């Protein structure tokens, strides 16, 4: 039996990968415009990084990480998210010693052992940004505006940002007490995960998708009910800045996000997706995370988006245009001597940055012309024994069906001129 790819993974084939490249290009462009620089971290890290950084009460750490012992008996984990790795790199490379804030972005594969479903994989790809070293609300607003701007450029409709403040350790302690008091009479009716969260991290119960837990938490105290003055002023200024930037947002008091490191601002971006609303981005402020992984006290904020989910939303919105691969010129060589000469011409064109190809299977003229047509080549350059004897190349415009003979000595200059006109 043929070996198949692991469950929860996918092959990105030609015809699909070009759409990924288009998205990546848009991401890199907007990050340059906003002044963010790319960072690339290892695909696996010490397991302790995610235990301390993501939080031991999270589903990611408890259920979803790919962790194993390496040959040195060290526990390592395929990265399930990007923020903890970026913070570790910020500390290890002493980026805190340079100009602040440090504005970074990343793209790459992440790994979580979870039930595969539409738009969700065990190996998936994330784009994220992180700003380290600044704690003002304007930083939060810039991060949210960046992703809002990106989605609008991608043509997504029905966008809405949901924002909340989950407070700081001071006001969170008050919320924890009030929430536990509210939930205590019905604690046994909560799902098993939420019963575990009751003592360890009760705020996460508000984020549970179990219908029974959602019903039980109706009317529960929210973090907005217990914000201290500093957190309240921070959240109010953020809203004013989002309004000034034209970002459509909604305050969602139940939004707490699924990771332990969030403080103050938490947000998600939702988009209409085949008649329903779906979150395609999430993020927030994590002012204690750098310290948690061994660095100095440093404020931070960021977001991550699953690129598969965003591409699904683009498909659903009808914004994807089919982009077929297109050759500029395909050389059709008939006979060994002609093939050698054609290969030399193709090599010279490629060295000039011009898209050129040549048949590699020694097929007939008819078959090679069909291949050129299927590849949507602009020109076919035909060189057979007769043309080689007469030192000419037949240059056929496949779109117009017109052709002419060009001296071999002039064909490179002629094609280069046509390429410049087309580009």
NORNORKA-V53659 format. One record per backbone hydrogen bond with DSSP energy under -0.5 kcal/mol. CO is the residue of the C=O (numbers start at 1). NH is the residue of the N-H. E is the energy in kcal/mol with one decimal. If there is no record, write none. Layout:
CO&NH&E ; CO&NH&E
This chain:
6&9&-1.4 ; 8&122&-1.7 ; 8&123&-1.8 ; 10&12&-0.5 ; 11&13&-0.9 ; 13&16&-2.4 ; 13&17&-2.4 ; 16&19&-1.3 ; 16&20&-1.2 ; 17&21&-2.3 ; 18&22&-2.1 ; 19&23&-2.0 ; 20&24&-2.9 ; 21&25&-2.4 ; 22&26&-2.0 ; 23&27&-2.3 ; 24&28&-2.6 ; 25&29&-2.1 ; 26&30&-2.2 ; 27&31&-2.2 ; 28&32&-2.0 ; 29&33&-2.0 ; 30&34&-1.9 ; 31&35&-0.6 ; 31&36&-3.1 ; 32&35&-1.0 ; 37&105&-2.2 ; 43&79&-2.8 ; 45&77&-2.8 ; 46&49&-1.7 ; 46&50&-0.7 ; 47&50&-0.7 ; 47&51&-1.9 ; 48&52&-2.7 ; 49&53&-2.9 ; 50&54&-1.5 ; 50&55&-1.4 ; 54&260&-1.8 ; 55&58&-1.4 ; 58&62&-2.4 ; 59&63&-2.9 ; 59&64&-1.2 ; 60&64&-1.1 ; 60&65&-0.9 ; 64&113&-3.9 ; 65&67&-1.1 ; 66&78&-2.3 ; 68&76&-2.9 ; 70&73&-2.1 ; 74&70&-2.6 ; 74&76&-0.6 ; 75&47&-2.1 ; 76&68&-2.5 ; 77&45&-2.2 ; 78&66&-0.5 ; 79&111&-2.2 ; 82&86&-2.1 ; 83&87&-2.5 ; 84&88&-2.3 ; 85&89&-2.4 ; 86&90&-2.4 ; 87&91&-2.0 ; 88&92&-3.1 ; 89&93&-2.3 ; 90&95&-2.1 ; 90&96&-0.7 ; 91&94&-1.5 ; 94&97&-1.8 ; 95&98&-1.4 ; 101&103&-0.6 ; 102&104&-0.6 ; 102&132&-2.5 ; 103&37&-2.4 ; 104&130&-2.5 ; 105&39&-2.4 ; 106&128&-2.2 ; 108&126&-2.5 ; 110&124&-2.1 ; 112&114&-1.4 ; 117&120&-2.8 ; 120&117&-1.6 ; 122&112&-2.1 ; 122&124&-0.6 ; 124&110&-3.5 ; 125&307&-2.9 ; 125&308&-0.5 ; 126&108&-1.6 ; 127&305&-2.6 ; 128&106&-2.4 ; 129&303&-1.6 ; 130&104&-2.9 ; 130&132&-0.5 ; 131&301&-1.7 ; 132&101&-0.6 ; 132&102&-3.0 ; 136&139&-1.5 ; 136&140&-1.0 ; 137&141&-2.4 ; 138&142&-2.1 ; 139&143&-2.2 ; 140&144&-2.2 ; 141&145&-2.5 ; 142&146&-2.3 ; 143&147&-1.5 ; 144&148&-2.1 ; 145&149&-2.9 ; 146&150&-2.5 ; 147&151&-2.4 ; 148&152&-1.8 ; 149&153&-2.2 ; 150&154&-1.8 ; 151&156&-2.1 ; 152&155&-1.2 ; 157&272&-0.8 ; 160&270&-3.2 ; 161&163&-0.5 ; 161&250&-2.6 ; 162&268&-2.2 ; 163&252&-2.8 ; 164&266&-2.6 ; 167&264&-2.7 ; 168&172&-2.7 ; 169&173&-1.3 ; 170&174&-0.9 ; 171&175&-1.9 ; 172&176&-2.9 ; 173&177&-1.8 ; 174&178&-2.1 ; 175&179&-2.9 ; 176&180&-2.5 ; 177&181&-2.1 ; 178&182&-1.9 ; 179&183&-2.4 ; 180&184&-2.1 ; 183&186&-1.5 ; 184&187&-1.4 ; 186&189&-1.3 ; 186&190&-0.6 ; 187&190&-1.4 ; 191&195&-2.2 ; 192&196&-1.9 ; 193&197&-1.8 ; 194&198&-1.3 ; 196&199&-0.6 ; 196&200&-1.2 ; 197&201&-2.2 ; 201&204&-1.6 ; 202&205&-1.8 ; 203&206&-1.4 ; 204&207&-1.2 ; 205&208&-1.4 ; 210&214&-2.5 ; 211&215&-2.1 ; 212&216&-2.5 ; 213&217&-2.0 ; 215&218&-1.2 ; 217&220&-2.4 ; 222&225&-1.1 ; 223&226&-1.2 ; 224&227&-0.6 ; 228&232&-2.5 ; 229&233&-2.5 ; 230&234&-2.3 ; 231&235&-2.3 ; 232&236&-2.2 ; 233&237&-2.4 ; 234&238&-1.9 ; 235&239&-1.9 ; 236&240&-1.9 ; 237&241&-2.2 ; 238&242&-2.4 ; 239&243&-2.2 ; 240&244&-2.0 ; 241&245&-1.7 ; 242&247&-2.4 ; 243&246&-1.1 ; 247&249&-0.7 ; 248&161&-2.5 ; 250&163&-2.4 ; 250&252&-0.5 ; 251&253&-0.6 ; 252&255&-1.9 ; 253&223&-0.6 ; 254&256&-0.7 ; 259&262&-0.9 ; 263&285&-0.6 ; 264&166&-3.5 ; 265&285&-2.7 ; 266&164&-2.3 ; 267&283&-2.6 ; 268&162&-3.0 ; 268&270&-0.5 ; 269&280&-2.8 ; 269&281&-0.8 ; 270&160&-2.1 ; 271&278&-2.0 ; 273&276&-1.3 ; 276&273&-4.3 ; 278&271&-2.1 ; 281&269&-2.2 ; 282&304&-2.4 ; 283&267&-2.7 ; 284&302&-1.9 ; 285&263&-3.7 ; 286&289&-1.6 ; 288&292&-1.7 ; 289&293&-1.6 ; 290&295&-2.6 ; 291&294&-1.6 ; 298&290&-0.5 ; 299&133&-3.0 ; 300&286&-3.0 ; 301&131&-3.1 ; 302&284&-2.3 ; 303&129&-1.4 ; 304&282&-2.0 ; 305&127&-2.1 ; 305&307&-0.6 ; 306&310&-1.9 ; 307&311&-2.4 ; 308&312&-2.2 ; 309&313&-2.0 ; 310&314&-2.3 ; 311&315&-2.5 ; 312&316&-2.6 ; 313&317&-1.7 ; 314&318&-0.5 ; 314&319&-1.9 ; 314&320&-0.6 ; 315&318&-1.4 ; 322&324&-0.6 ; 327&378&-1.5 ; 328&379&-2.3 ; 329&357&-1.7 ; 330&381&-2.2 ; 331&333&-0.7 ; 331&359&-1.2 ; 332&383&-2.9 ; 333&335&-0.5 ; 335&339&-2.2 ; 336&340&-2.0 ; 337&341&-2.0 ; 338&342&-2.9 ; 339&343&-2.6 ; 340&344&-1.7 ; 341&345&-2.0 ; 342&346&-2.7 ; 343&347&-2.3 ; 344&348&-1.9 ; 345&349&-2.2 ; 346&350&-2.6 ; 347&351&-1.9 ; 348&352&-0.7 ; 349&352&-1.0 ; 349&354&-2.2 ; 350&353&-1.9 ; 354&356&-0.5 ; 355&329&-1.3 ; 357&331&-3.0 ; 364&368&-2.5 ; 365&369&-2.3 ; 366&370&-2.0 ; 367&371&-2.0 ; 368&372&-2.4 ; 369&373&-2.3 ; 370&374&-2.5 ; 371&375&-2.1 ; 372&377&-2.5 ; 373&376&-1.3 ; 375&327&-1.1 ; 378&398&-2.0 ; 378&399&-0.6 ; 379&330&-2.3 ; 380&382&-0.7 ; 380&396&-3.0 ; 381&332&-3.1 ; 382&394&-2.3 ; 383&334&-2.2 ; 384&388&-2.5 ; 385&389&-2.2 ; 386&390&-2.2 ; 387&391&-0.6 ; 387&392&-2.4 ; 388&391&-0.5 ; 391&408&-1.9 ; 393&395&-0.7 ; 393&406&-2.8 ; 394&382&-3.1 ; 394&396&-0.7 ; 395&397&-0.5 ; 395&404&-1.7 ; 396&380&-2.2 ; 396&398&-0.9 ; 397&401&-2.4 ; 397&402&-0.8 ; 402&397&-3.4 ; 404&395&-3.0 ; 406&393&-2.7 ; 407&410&-1.8 ; 407&411&-1.2 ; 408&412&-0.5 ; 410&414&-2.5 ; 411&415&-2.6 ; 412&416&-2.6 ; 413&417&-2.1 ; 414&418&-2.1 ; 415&419&-2.5 ; 416&420&-2.2 ; 417&421&-1.9 ; 418&422&-2.0 ; 419&423&-2.9
